[in-house]
Amino acid sequence: MARQTGKVPFGYEPPNDRETDRGSLWIYDAFEDYTEQELVRVLALASGRGIAKAVFYPLHEETVRRMEKPRSVAPYHRRVEALQALLAASDTDIDYVVEPFEGKRKKYTPADTAFRFLEEKYAAPHSSG
C-alpha cells in the first residue's frame, strides 16, 4: 500500500486528546453506610484524572452475601436511594450514573459478568475504584 502525504497549514498542531475528559470510572461496591466524605474522594479522583463519567454500580444483596462474610445488608433499593440522595447533595459537575443492572437481575451477578457489561456499555479507558 502506497503512502499518501497530506498537507497541513504552517503552524498546525494536532489536537491533544488529553485536554478533554475521557473514559469511565467504575465504583463497584455495596454502598452500605457510604459516607459523604467517601463520595467526595471518589468525585475528586474522577475530576483529577479527567474522567468523562463516573459509574456507580451498587451490588445486589445476593452478590454481597456471596462475596463477603455473611452479614445483613440493607435492601438494594434503599441503598440506591441513599446513594442517589448523596449524589444529589454533592452538587458536583462530574457526569455520573447509578447503574441499575443488578436491580434488574435481582440475583447474584459474578464480577466478571458485571465488568463485561460495564465494558460494553461505557467508554474506554476504564478505571475501577
N, C-alpha and C positions, 0 to 999 in steps of 0.2 A: 504494500500500500504506500503510495507516494505521500510525502509530507506536504502539507499546504501551509504556506505562511500567510499570516494575516497582518493587516496594517492597523496601527493604533495611533491616535494623535500624540504629539510630543507632550511629555509630562504625564501621560496616563499611568495611573496606579490601579491595579486590580482591587476590587472591594475586599475588605478584610472581613472574613466570616466571623471572627471572634468578637466583633463590635456589637453584634446582635445576640439576643438571648436565643439559646437553642437547647434542645434536649429536654429530658424529663427526669424528675427526682421522684422515686417511689418510696413512700413511707409505709412499710408493711408491718402492722402492729395491731394489737388487740384494742388499743386506745382506752384501756381500763385505767381510771384515775389519771388521765392525761392532764397535765397542768398547763397553764398559760406560759410559764417560763420555758417548758419543753417546746411548745409551739413556736415561741419567739425565736428560739435557737434554730429550729428547722427552717423557718422562713428566712432568717438571716443567712443561713447556709445556702439556700436556694438563690437568694439575691446576690450573695458574694460570688457565687460560681456562674452567674449568668444563666440560670435555668429558666427555660421558657414556661414550664408547667410543673407544679408540684402535685403529685397524685397520692392521695391518702387512701390506703387500702385497708379498711377495718376487717378483721378476721371474724368468721362465724364462731359461735360457741363450740361447735364440734371440732373445728380446726384448732382452737386454743386448747381444748381438752386433750387432743391427741399430741399436740406439740409440746405442751408443758406438763408439769406435775399436776395431778388432779386438783383443781381449785374451782371455786364457784366464780363465774364471771357474769356480769350483767348481760341481759339480752342484747342482741345485735342492734335492734332499732334504737334502744336507749343510748347505747354508746355512740351510734351515728348521730343522733340528735345532739348529744353533748358536744361532739366534735364539731358539728356544724355551727353550734352556738359559739364555741371558742373561735372558730374561724371568722364568723361574722363580727365578733367583738374585737378581733385583732386589727381591723382596719388596715389591711395590707394591700399593696399594689401588685403583689405576686399573683399570677394566674394559677388557680388551684382547682382541683376537682376531688370530690369524695366518690370513689369508685364503688358502685353498688353490685358488683359481680357476685360476691359471696352472699349478699342478701337475696339475690335471685335464685342462687343454687340451693340455699337453705340446708347445706350439709357440709361435711368435711371436704376441703379442697387442698390437694397436695401443693406444696410450694412451687414445684416445677410447672404445674398446670397454671397456677396463678401468674408466675413470671412469664410464661409463654403468651398468655392472654395479654398481659400488660405490654410485652414487647411488640405484639402485633398491632395493638391499638394506639400506642403513644410513640411520639417521635424519638429517634435516637439522637445522640448517645444517651444511654440510661445510667442513672446512679441510683443506688439504694441506700436508704437511711433507716 
